[in-house]
Amino acid sequence: MSSPEISSTTPDLSQDAHGHQGNRDECERSQGITTLAVLASGSGSNLEAIAKAIEKGQLLAKIAVVIYNEPEAYVKQRADKFGIPAILINHRDYKSRAELDRAIVDILKQYHIDLVIMAGWMRIVTQVLIDAFPERILNIHPSLLPSFKGIHAIEQAFNYGVKITGCTVHILSLEVDSGRILKQAAVPILASDNLMDLQKRIQVQEHIIYPAAIAEYAQSLTK
């Protein structure tokens, strides 16, 4: 098993220039800033949407780290663009899903993460990760759950002939795409649509509701 590959933007986690990493974390929490980690396997368009929402002041949070599992995933370039540390944890280097999740948990704890954000993380998680962050892992799925769970959800909806589909932000659970729903957006399927057209319109809605759902959920945890 190889060690996780860490990008050059990754800071020393032990302390800042004055030796106050822990104090800085506490200060940010006292200001209501939620510390996020984003897990992604692909292009990372939702990462960019979340980062832009933070820049615009729509989401009081910081993305402390991005974890990705595919060496060529474009999410690494997006993380670099925003100056976010990106760590490659190649799932092929681990003997089991639980072992992979233990490595992820170790990194998340080092960064003092409040919420874990799944943004196209194409690995089934285990109880190891869920137990480490109970009710603190969010996922986005490209359908109106509970319809069309699992992979190829857009294609499922398109082929089934439904007239409306969409996307759902939910709390991650052990059963795939079955956690408590936090926010949804509906997207009509037009007669002229092909799969690519539909995917693009769903993605537009994902980029709107995911930052909003994170903001609302983070605020609810402080009440």
Summary of the structure (lengths in Angstrom):
residues: 223
radius of gyration: 17.5
end to end distance: 41.9
largest distance: 60.6
contacts: 708
relative contact order: 0.15
helix: 39%
strand: 20%
